[in-house]
Amino acid sequence: MTKAPKLLAKAIARNNNLRFVELTALAEAFGFELDRISGSHHIYVHRGAGAVLNLQPVDGKAKPYQVRQLLSIIERYNLELGAPK
């Protein structure tokens, strides 16, 4: 079993206290793929939903608005953990 369900619960409960690696792991668990890195910008795409995420770390932490953005995309496109990409 992966840690993705715990990360999702943590993201929902405290979206201002998530590490960047946790955010990227959560995005990948929902089917996002790392498309490219340009400087500090990590561009993730979800080919099935047509969604794009632009994530940047700040001192190893995720930006709270980017956590909310991922949660919004998950809800909007009804994405599921471990779903095909």
C-alpha positions in Angstrom: 0.0 0.0 0.0 1.3 3.4 -0.9 1.3 6.6 1.3 -0.9 8.4 -1.2 -4.2 8.2 0.9 -2.3 9.6 3.9 -0.8 12.4 1.8 -4.3 13.2 0.5 -5.7 13.4 4.0 -2.8 15.6 5.0 -3.2 17.9 2.0 -6.9 18.3 2.7 -6.4 18.9 6.5 -3.4 21.3 6.3 -2.7 22.5 2.8 -0.2 25.1 4.1 2.2 22.5 5.6 3.1 20.0 2.9 6.6 19.3 1.6 7.2 19.7 -2.1 8.2 16.0 -2.5 4.9 15.1 -0.9 3.0 17.3 -3.3 4.7 15.8 -6.3 4.2 12.3 -5.0 0.5 13.0 -4.6 0.2 14.5 -8.1 1.9 11.4 -9.5 -0.5 9.1 -7.5 -3.4 10.8 -9.2 -2.0 10.2 -12.7 0.1 13.3 -13.3 3.3 12.9 -15.2 6.4 15.1 -15.0 6.6 16.7 -18.4 9.6 19.0 -18.0 11.6 21.1 -15.5 12.5 24.6 -16.3 14.5 26.2 -13.5 12.5 25.6 -10.4 9.2 25.1 -12.3 8.1 21.5 -12.4 5.4 21.1 -15.1 3.1 18.1 -14.6 0.4 17.0 -17.1 -2.5 14.7 -16.8 -3.1 13.5 -20.3 -6.5 11.9 -19.6 -8.0 15.1 -18.0 -5.9 17.6 -20.1 -4.9 19.3 -16.9 -1.5 21.0 -16.3 0.2 21.8 -13.0 3.1 24.2 -12.6 4.7 23.5 -9.2 7.7 25.3 -7.6 9.3 24.5 -4.3 10.1 27.2 -1.7 12.7 26.0 0.8 11.6 22.4 0.3 7.9 23.2 1.0 4.9 23.3 -1.4 3.2 26.6 -2.0 -0.3 26.4 -0.3 -2.1 27.8 -3.4 -0.5 25.0 -5.5 -1.8 22.3 -3.0 -5.3 23.9 -3.3 -4.9 23.9 -7.1 -4.1 20.2 -7.2 -7.1 19.4 -4.9 -9.3 21.5 -7.1 -8.2 19.7 -10.3 -8.7 16.3 -8.5 -12.3 17.3 -7.6 -13.1 19.0 -11.0 -12.0 16.0 -13.1 -13.1 13.4 -10.5 -9.6 11.8 -10.5 -8.9 8.7 -8.5 -5.8 7.4 -6.7 -3.9 5.0 -8.9 -6.0 5.7 -11.9 -4.4 5.2 -15.3 -2.6 8.2 -16.8 
